[in-house]
């Protein structure tokens, strides 16, 4: 049945066509396959070779309309900063005991981990657990900071981290199929703009080569990069 649904959805996407962003955002809800509210994923192929350090692309962006998901945020901090994190709405706040739980239980039931700089000596032990899942705090992403209130607020309000993969592609979720067209468009534009601003010094030639969107179980919809600002 799922195969039939996918084929029916795919038949609505003209083969080889690159859609305008408005067309793509209008089409996506119509070609979703599942009965639940699917995540809208974006895939951006870049003209970089991430094997070279000067061509690595990484960053974070707060999507104007969030991701449509309720995100769980953990903060490793002490004293006033721990209280700030709790007041900001962090789901779990702690220090040594939380580090021990993550280390001994391989506990990663959260979406973002924020740490104050003074706690990174402890958090550094968690590389083997957090690294493969992309959860290791990083100052460049704003997750190693003394401003824990801002970090928790950003994470809760739809901050998305991105990192180019070996094949030169960035994948991320930028909303839900149920989003209004203009909200999905605004999220798309904010995400692509963040990637453009993160262009590394070593990138040569065309930087953003291809962009496509899809619902999590639906067919891909190619977006015409010629109309995208800054690309």
N, C-alpha and C positions, 0 to 999 in steps of 0.2 A: 504493500500500500504506500509506504514512504517513497518507494521508487517511482510510482505513478505520480504522486504529488510533486516530487522534485521535477520530473519530466514536464509536467503541466506548467510548473512555475518557470522552468528554464525556457519553455516555448515562448514566454512573454518577453524574454530578453533577446533582442535582435543580435544575432551572432556577429562578432567583429565590430559592433558599433561602440563608439566612445560617447557616452551620454554627458550632457551638461550636468553640473552639480544639482540644479533644480530638478532636472528630469530624473536623475538617479535617486534623489530623496523622495520623489513622488512614487517612483516605481518600486522601491524596496519593500514597503508594507504589502504591496500587491503580490510579491513573489516569495513571501515567507512561507515556510512549509509546515512548521509545527503548530499545534493548537495553543502552546504557551507563548508568552511575549519574548520573542527571540532577541538576543543581543545583536546589535549592528556592529560588525567588525570592519576595520579598514586595513588594507594592505598597501604599503608604499614601497615601490622598488626604487632604490637610490643608486646613483652612479658612484658608489664607493666600494672599496675593498677593506672590510673591517679587520683583516689580518694585519693591516698597517695601523699603528697607533694614531697617526695623524689623519686617519680616515674613519675613526670611530664616531658614531653618532649616538648620543645618549642625552636624555633630559626628562623633564616632567612638565605637565601643563594642567592647569585647572580648567576643566571644560565648563563653559558658561551655563550649561543646563544639566550638568552632572552626568553620571553614567547610567542612572536608572537602577543602580544596585545599592543596597545598604552595606557600606564597607566597615569592616572591623579593624580598629586601630589599636596597636599596643605601643606603650611608651615606657622606655627604660630611663628612669630619672629618680632623683631623691629630693627630699625636703620641699622647698617652695615650688620647684619645677614639677614635682610629682603632683602637688595640689593643683597647680595650674592645668596640668594634663587632665586630671579628673574633672575639673570645672569646665574644661573645653569639650568634654564628652568622650574621652578615650574609653575604650571598652575594657582594657586591662592596663594597670599601671603598677610598676614595681622596680626592683633593682636586682640584687643578687639572687633572690628567690625566683624571680621570673626568668633570669638568664639560666639558672639551674634547671627549671622546668623545660625550657626550650632545648637545652643541651641533652638532658637525660631522657626526656620523653619524645624527642623529635617533634615537639609541639609547634605546629605552624598553622593553627586554626585562626588565621587573621589575614588581612589584606595588605597592611602596611605596618612597618615598625619604625618608630621615631626614637632617637636617643639623644641625650645631651652629650656634648663633647667629652665631659669628665667621665662618662660611663663607657666610652668606646674601648677602654682597656679590657673591660669585662665582655662587652659585646663582640669584640674581635675573636673571642673563642668560638663564636657561633657560625663562623664562616662556612663550615662543612654542612651545617643544617640549613642556613638561610641562603647561602650563595646560589645553589642550584635552583632555588625557587624564586630568585630575584627579589628577596626580601631584606637583603643586607642594607642597613642605613648608609646613606652617602651624602656628604655635604653639598655636592653639586645638585642633588635632587631635593635639597631642603629638608632631608630627614635626619641629618645630624645638625642640631641647632639648639640654641638656648631659648629661642622663641617657640616653645612647644605649643602654645595656644594657637599660633598661626599654622604650624605644621599639622596639628590635629584638625583644625578647621578646614584647611586645604584638602586633606585626605578625605574627610567626611563629605565635603561638598563636590567631590568628583575629580580629584587630581589623578591624572593618568601618567604613569611612567612609561617611557619608551626607550628601546635599545635596538640598534640594528643587529640582525642575525647574520650568520656566516655568509648567506647567499645575498646579502645586501638588501634585505627586506625588513621593514618594520611592521609588526602586527599589533593591533590594540582594539579594545572595545570602546566605542564612542557614543553609545546610547542604546535605546531599545526600539524595536520595530513600531511600537505604539507612540513614539515621540511625534510631535507636530513637525511638519516638514521644515519649517523655519528654525526650529530648535535643533534638529539633526544637522541642518546646514550650518548653523552657527558653531556647533561642536566640531564638525568636519573642518571648517575654516580655521578654528582656533588650533586644532591638532596639526594641520598641515603647516600653519604659520610657525608653530613651535619647532617643527622639523627644519623648516627653511632657516630659522634663526640659529639653529644648532649646526648649520653647515660647517664641516671641519675645514681647516686650512688646506689639507691635502686633497680635497675633492677636486677633480678635474673634469672638464666637459659638462654635459647636462647632468644636473644634480638629481632632480625629481624626474624619474623616467616614466613610471607608470603608477597609477592609483586605481584601486578597485575597492568596492564596498560589497558586503553581503550580509544577510541575516545569518545567524549561526548555523542554520541548516539549509539555507537557500542558495540559489545560484549566484555567482559573482556578477556585479554590474560595474563595467569599466567606466571611469570618469575621465573626461577630456581634460588633460592637464593644461592645454593652451589657454583656457579661460581662467585659470587659477592665479590669483594675485601673488606676485613675488616668486612664482615658480619659474 
